[in-house]
Amino acid sequence: MRQILPFIACASLAFVAQAADSWEDLEITIKIIGGGDAKDGEYPWMVGVMDRTEPDNYYAQFCGGVLIHPYYILTAAHCAEGETTSSMNVLVGTDDLDSGGRRVNISQIIIHPQYDNVELDYDIALLRLATPVTDIEPIDICDQEDWQLEGTLARIVGWGQFTLDETYPSFLQEGDVTIRNFGQANEDWFNTLTDRMMPAVGSGGTPDSCSGDSGGPLLVRRPTDNAWVIAGITSFGHECAVESPPAIYTRVFRLRDYIYGYIYPDFTTYAAGYNQFALGADTDGDSFNLLEEYGFNMSPNSGQLDGLPDAGTIEIDSETYATITFNRRRNMDDFAFNLLQAPTPSGPWETLSLGANTLSTTTLDANTESITARASNPISEAAYLRLELTPTGNL
């Protein structure tokens, strides 16, 4: 299924944009040429979108995507168009199509309702997984417009065509491209681009994405911690390894509210109130990221989390147990708190039932409650408690 794409370029590689008279004359290819092998394990959230009926991962992969939530993959709408949950699944946990990883089935395909399969506007889709991926940290979405301005160095990643003679790699490829001037790119594309599109390409046309890279990420660095965040989704281009017109990526920032509306509907209202959406970022320097501050029902701008968490002990049947007291947002469906215990700060950590180990719950206000929980083992066996806030997928 390697080359089953909505549009496949059949013109000579010598054909250039300047020879075209209109947008329709540009043969569209969903198009990493000019890159190299990715660093092993650098992109753990990268997934292959696969033909479910083909058992060989190398031949099954036809698009890319990224894990943005334990239950959700972000990819291009054109990768999901015409597919069903029986015809596709995703490969997670490997850089090599010939080795490792595992297939995860899809329970729902969500294509943006305004997706235009001619001009590829709103080229974005979410794939809801049948079972969550809990052993891989999802990637964050680009949270600021100025992280992706013209001239920004970005990175593209994928298993797509990596030579002009239509050969495909088994190992994940990476390449650095530059985000280009939108106005010039729009002229090159006969004024058909929208603000949901982002042009990017390497100098002289390489590196560049190519067939099979569709749906994969265009990445930029988050200045606060230098972490990769996803700014674009590989969407379309004219041929491969050409500088003009440049390849086009779906501008994820413009569709951020749509994405979060599906995967974090309760969190979205909170985040919008502060105009902050970067889940993994600690914006006020208090060591808690936005996801955690939402769960604790705190302002992301305060620089502190009052009353969180507070360690203590309790005597039960002549045994001493470690306790932890923390605030939690009431009626929260997007996330769940997990309670873990360990004999030392370095572990090993054992997950407990928070409900079974809760000693008391006190309502503080309409949105906040205080929880006190204990370890299930005496302090001699479990002196440390830890909280983890994890997405539930119960939407």
C-alpha positions as CSV (number, residue, x, y, z in Angstrom):
1,M,0.0,0.0,0.0
2,R,3.1,2.2,-0.1
3,Q,1.9,4.5,-3.0
4,I,-1.9,4.5,-2.5
5,L,-2.4,8.3,-2.3
6,P,-5.1,10.7,-3.4
7,F,-2.9,12.4,-5.9
8,I,0.3,10.9,-7.4
9,A,2.5,13.0,-9.6
10,C,3.2,11.5,-13.0
11,A,4.9,14.4,-14.7
12,S,8.6,14.4,-15.4
13,L,10.9,15.5,-12.5
14,A,12.1,18.2,-14.8
15,F,8.7,19.9,-14.8
16,V,8.8,23.1,-12.7
17,A,6.2,25.4,-11.3
18,Q,7.2,28.3,-13.5
19,A,6.0,26.4,-16.5
20,A,2.4,26.1,-15.1
21,D,-0.4,28.4,-15.9
22,S,-2.7,27.6,-13.0
23,W,-3.0,25.7,-9.8
24,E,-4.7,22.8,-11.6
25,D,-1.6,22.5,-13.9
26,L,0.6,21.6,-10.9
27,E,0.4,17.9,-10.5
28,I,0.0,17.3,-6.8
29,T,2.0,14.7,-4.9
30,I,1.5,14.1,-1.2
31,K,5.1,14.4,-0.6
32,I,12.0,12.9,3.1
33,I,14.4,13.4,0.4
34,G,17.8,14.7,1.2
35,G,17.7,13.7,4.9
36,G,19.1,10.8,6.8
37,D,18.5,8.2,9.5
38,A,16.8,9.6,12.6
39,K,18.5,9.2,15.9
40,D,17.4,6.1,17.5
41,G,14.5,6.8,19.9
42,E,14.4,10.6,19.4
43,Y,10.8,10.6,18.2
44,P,9.0,8.0,20.4
45,W,5.6,9.5,19.6
46,M,6.1,9.0,15.8
47,V,3.7,6.4,14.4
48,G,3.2,4.7,11.1
49,V,-0.3,4.7,9.6
50,M,-0.7,1.2,8.2
51,D,-2.8,-1.0,5.9
52,R,-4.4,-3.3,8.5
53,T,-4.7,-6.1,6.0
54,E,-1.0,-6.2,5.2
55,P,1.0,-8.0,8.0
56,D,4.5,-6.8,6.8
57,N,5.1,-3.3,8.4
58,Y,7.3,-2.2,5.5
59,Y,4.7,-2.7,2.9
60,A,1.8,-1.7,5.1
61,Q,3.0,1.8,6.0
62,F,1.4,4.5,3.8
63,C,1.3,7.6,6.0
64,G,2.7,9.0,9.2
65,G,1.2,10.4,12.4
66,V,2.0,11.4,15.9
67,L,0.7,10.4,19.3
68,I,-0.8,13.5,21.0
69,H,-2.8,11.7,23.6
70,P,-2.8,8.0,24.9
71,Y,-6.0,7.5,22.8
72,Y,-5.4,9.8,19.8
73,I,-3.1,10.0,16.7
74,L,-2.9,13.2,14.7
75,T,-2.5,12.8,11.0
76,A,-3.6,14.2,7.6
77,A,-7.2,14.0,6.6
78,H,-6.2,12.7,3.1
79,C,-4.5,9.8,4.8
80,A,-7.8,8.8,6.4
81,E,-10.2,9.6,3.6
82,G,-11.9,6.5,2.3
83,E,-10.5,4.4,5.1
84,T,-12.4,2.5,7.8
85,T,-11.4,1.2,11.2
86,S,-11.1,-2.2,9.6
87,S,-8.8,-1.1,6.8
88,M,-6.1,0.8,8.8
89,N,-4.3,0.7,12.1
90,V,-1.1,2.3,13.5
91,L,2.4,1.1,14.3
92,V,3.9,2.5,17.5
93,G,7.1,2.0,19.5
94,T,9.7,1.6,16.7
95,D,11.9,3.6,14.3
96,D,12.3,0.6,12.0
97,L,9.6,-0.9,9.9
98,D,11.5,-4.2,9.8
99,S,11.9,-4.6,13.5
100,G,10.0,-4.0,16.7
101,G,7.0,-2.0,17.5
102,R,3.4,-3.1,17.8
103,R,0.2,-2.5,15.9
104,V,-2.7,-0.7,17.6
105,N,-6.2,-0.8,16.2
106,I,-8.4,2.3,15.6
107,S,-11.9,2.7,17.0
108,Q,-12.9,6.0,15.3
109,I,-11.7,8.1,12.4
110,I,-12.4,11.9,12.8
111,I,-11.8,14.0,9.7
112,H,-12.2,17.7,10.0
113,P,-15.7,18.6,8.7
114,Q,-14.4,21.4,6.5
115,Y,-11.7,19.2,4.9
116,D,-11.5,20.0,1.1
117,N,-10.1,17.0,-0.8
118,V,-9.4,19.1,-3.8
119,E,-7.3,22.0,-2.4
120,L,-6.5,20.1,0.8
121,D,-7.6,22.8,3.1
122,Y,-8.3,21.6,6.7
123,D,-6.1,18.6,6.0
124,I,-6.2,17.2,9.5
125,A,-7.7,14.0,11.1
126,L,-7.7,12.3,14.5
127,L,-7.5,8.6,14.9
128,R,-8.9,7.4,18.1
129,L,-7.2,4.2,19.3
130,A,-9.1,1.2,20.5
131,T,-6.7,0.8,23.4
132,P,-4.5,3.6,24.9
133,V,-0.8,3.8,24.4
134,T,0.4,4.4,28.0
135,D,4.1,3.6,27.7
136,I,5.0,6.5,25.3
137,E,4.9,10.2,26.2
138,P,2.7,12.1,23.7
139,I,4.1,15.1,21.8
140,D,2.8,18.6,22.6
141,I,1.2,20.9,20.0
142,C,2.9,24.2,19.0
143,D,1.4,26.8,21.4
144,Q,2.8,30.1,20.0
145,E,2.6,31.7,16.6
146,D,6.2,33.1,17.0
147,W,7.7,29.6,17.3
148,Q,6.9,29.0,13.6
149,L,7.6,32.3,11.8
150,E,9.2,32.6,8.4
151,G,12.8,31.6,8.6
152,T,12.4,29.2,11.5
153,L,14.4,26.0,11.2
154,A,12.0,23.0,11.4
155,R,12.4,19.2,11.1
156,I,10.4,16.7,9.1
157,V,10.2,13.0,10.0
158,G,8.9,10.0,8.0
159,W,9.3,6.7,6.3
160,G,8.4,8.2,2.9
161,Q,10.2,8.0,-0.4
162,F,13.8,9.1,0.1
163,T,15.3,9.0,-3.4
164,L,14.0,10.3,-6.7
165,D,13.9,6.7,-8.1
166,E,11.0,5.9,-5.7
167,T,12.9,3.8,-3.1
168,Y,11.6,3.7,0.5
169,P,13.6,3.3,3.7
170,S,12.8,0.9,6.5
171,F,14.4,3.1,9.1
172,L,12.8,6.4,10.1
173,Q,14.2,9.5,8.2
174,E,14.7,13.1,9.4
175,G,15.6,16.3,7.6
176,D,15.8,20.0,8.4
177,V,13.7,22.5,6.4
178,T,13.0,26.2,6.7
179,I,9.6,27.7,7.1
180,R,9.1,29.9,4.0
181,N,7.5,33.3,3.3
182,F,3.7,32.7,3.1
183,G,3.1,35.4,0.6
184,Q,5.7,34.2,-1.9
185,A,4.5,30.6,-1.5
186,N,0.9,31.7,-2.1
187,E,2.0,33.3,-5.4
188,D,3.8,30.1,-6.3
189,W,0.6,28.2,-5.6
190,F,-1.5,30.6,-7.6
191,N,-3.0,32.3,-4.5
192,T,-4.8,29.1,-3.4
193,L,-3.2,28.8,0.1
194,T,-5.1,29.5,3.3
195,D,-3.9,30.5,6.7
196,R,-4.3,26.8,7.7
197,M,-1.3,26.0,5.5
198,M,2.4,26.4,6.1
199,P,5.2,26.4,3.4
200,A,8.5,24.8,4.2
201,V,11.4,23.2,2.3
202,G,15.2,22.9,2.5
203,S,17.6,25.1,0.5
204,G,17.5,24.2,-3.2
205,G,14.6,21.8,-2.6
206,T,16.2,19.4,-0.1
207,P,15.5,18.1,2.4
208,D,11.9,17.7,1.4
209,S,9.0,15.4,2.3
210,C,7.8,13.0,-0.4
211,S,5.3,10.2,-1.0
212,G,4.6,8.2,2.1
213,D,5.5,11.0,4.5
214,S,1.9,12.3,4.4
215,G,0.4,12.9,7.9
216,G,3.8,13.0,9.5
217,P,5.0,15.9,11.5
218,L,6.8,19.2,10.9
219,L,8.5,19.9,14.2
220,V,9.8,23.1,15.9
221,R,11.6,23.6,19.2
222,R,9.7,25.0,22.1
223,P,11.9,27.8,23.5
224,T,11.1,27.2,27.1
225,D,12.6,23.7,27.3
226,N,13.9,23.0,23.7
227,A,11.5,20.1,23.3
228,W,10.0,19.2,20.0
229,V,6.4,20.3,19.4
230,I,4.3,19.6,16.3
231,A,3.7,22.7,14.2
232,G,2.7,21.1,10.9
233,I,1.3,18.0,9.3
234,T,2.8,16.9,5.9
235,S,0.0,17.7,3.4
236,F,1.0,18.3,-0.2
237,G,3.5,19.6,-2.7
238,H,4.5,19.7,-6.4
239,E,6.9,16.8,-7.1
240,C,9.7,16.1,-4.5
241,A,12.9,17.9,-3.9
242,V,11.9,21.2,-5.6
243,E,12.2,24.5,-3.9
244,S,9.4,26.3,-5.7
245,P,6.6,25.9,-5.1
246,P,7.5,24.7,-1.6
247,A,5.9,21.8,0.1
248,I,2.8,22.6,2.2
249,Y,2.0,21.5,5.7
250,T,-1.2,21.8,7.7
251,R,-0.7,24.6,10.2
252,V,-1.6,22.8,13.4
253,F,-1.7,26.0,15.5
254,R,-4.6,27.3,13.5
255,L,-6.6,24.1,14.3
256,R,-5.5,23.8,17.9
257,D,-9.0,24.5,19.4
258,Y,-10.6,21.9,17.1
259,I,-8.1,19.3,18.3
260,Y,-8.4,20.0,21.9
261,G,-12.2,20.2,21.6
262,Y,-12.1,16.5,20.9
263,I,-9.3,15.2,23.1
264,Y,-9.6,17.5,26.1
265,P,-13.1,19.1,26.1
266,D,-13.1,20.1,29.8
267,F,-9.5,21.2,29.8
268,T,-10.1,23.4,26.7
269,T,-12.4,25.8,28.7
270,Y,-9.8,26.1,31.4
271,A,-6.9,26.6,29.0
272,A,-8.8,29.2,26.9
273,G,-9.4,31.3,30.0
274,Y,-5.6,31.7,30.4
275,N,-4.8,31.5,26.6
276,Q,-2.3,28.7,27.4
277,F,-2.5,25.3,25.7
278,A,1.0,23.7,26.0
279,L,0.3,20.8,28.2
280,G,3.9,19.9,28.9
281,A,5.2,23.4,29.5
282,D,5.9,24.9,33.0
283,T,5.0,28.5,32.2
284,D,5.4,29.9,35.7
285,G,8.4,28.0,36.9
286,D,6.7,26.1,39.8
287,S,7.7,22.7,38.5
288,F,4.1,21.8,37.4
289,N,3.1,21.8,33.8
290,L,-0.3,23.1,32.5
291,L,-1.9,19.7,32.6
292,E,-1.0,19.2,36.3
293,E,-2.1,22.7,37.2
294,Y,-5.5,22.1,35.5
295,G,-5.9,18.9,37.5
296,F,-5.0,20.7,40.7
297,N,-7.3,23.5,39.7
298,M,-4.7,26.2,39.9
299,S,-3.7,29.3,37.9
300,P,-0.9,28.6,35.5
301,N,0.4,32.1,36.2
302,S,0.6,32.1,40.0
303,G,4.1,30.6,40.3
304,Q,3.0,28.4,43.1
305,L,0.5,25.6,43.9
306,D,-0.8,26.4,47.4
307,G,-1.4,23.3,49.5
308,L,0.0,20.8,47.0
309,P,1.1,18.2,47.7
310,D,1.5,17.8,51.5
311,A,3.1,14.6,52.8
312,G,2.3,13.1,56.2
313,T,1.7,9.9,58.1
314,I,-1.2,8.1,59.9
315,E,-1.3,5.3,62.4
316,I,-3.5,2.4,61.5
317,D,-3.6,-0.8,63.7
318,S,-0.2,0.2,65.3
319,E,1.4,0.6,61.9
320,T,2.6,3.9,60.4
321,Y,1.5,4.7,56.8
322,A,2.7,7.5,54.5
323,T,-0.1,9.9,53.4
324,I,-0.4,12.6,50.7
325,T,-2.9,15.5,50.7
326,F,-3.7,17.4,47.5
327,N,-6.3,19.5,45.7
328,R,-8.1,18.2,42.7
329,R,-10.5,19.7,40.2
330,R,-14.0,18.4,40.7
331,N,-16.1,16.7,38.0
332,M,-13.1,16.3,35.8
333,D,-13.4,13.8,33.0
334,D,-10.4,14.6,30.8
335,F,-7.8,13.4,33.3
336,A,-7.4,11.0,36.2
337,F,-5.1,11.0,39.2
338,N,-3.0,7.9,39.7
339,L,-1.5,7.2,43.1
340,L,1.9,5.4,43.3
341,Q,4.0,4.1,46.2
342,A,7.7,3.2,46.5
343,P,10.2,2.2,49.2
344,T,12.7,4.8,47.9
345,P,12.5,8.0,45.8
346,S,13.9,6.1,42.9
347,G,11.3,3.3,43.1
348,P,10.3,0.8,42.1
349,W,6.9,2.5,41.9
350,E,3.7,0.5,42.3
351,T,0.3,1.9,41.1
352,L,-2.4,1.9,43.8
353,S,-6.2,2.4,43.6
354,L,-6.7,6.0,44.6
355,G,-10.3,5.3,45.6
356,A,-9.5,2.4,47.8
357,N,-6.7,4.3,49.5
358,T,-8.5,7.6,50.0
359,L,-8.9,8.6,53.7
360,S,-11.0,11.7,53.2
361,T,-12.5,14.1,50.6
362,T,-13.3,17.7,51.4
363,T,-15.1,20.1,49.1
364,L,-13.3,23.4,49.1
365,D,-15.4,25.3,46.5
366,A,-17.5,24.6,43.4
367,N,-14.4,23.5,41.4
368,T,-12.0,22.2,44.0
369,E,-11.8,19.3,46.4
370,S,-9.1,18.2,48.8
371,I,-8.1,14.6,48.9
372,T,-6.0,12.8,51.6
373,A,-4.8,9.3,50.5
374,R,-2.4,6.8,52.1
375,A,0.0,4.1,51.0
376,S,-1.3,0.5,51.0
377,N,1.8,-0.7,52.8
378,P,3.4,0.4,56.0
379,I,6.1,3.1,55.9
380,S,8.8,0.5,56.4
381,E,7.8,-0.9,53.0
382,A,6.4,2.2,51.2
383,A,7.8,5.5,52.5
384,Y,7.0,7.5,49.4
385,L,3.9,8.4,47.6
386,R,3.6,10.1,44.2
387,L,0.7,11.4,42.0
388,E,0.4,11.2,38.2
389,L,-2.2,13.0,36.2
390,T,-3.0,11.0,33.0
391,P,-5.5,11.5,30.2
392,T,-8.4,9.2,30.4
393,G,-9.9,9.2,27.0
394,N,-13.4,9.0,28.5
395,L,-15.1,11.4,26.1
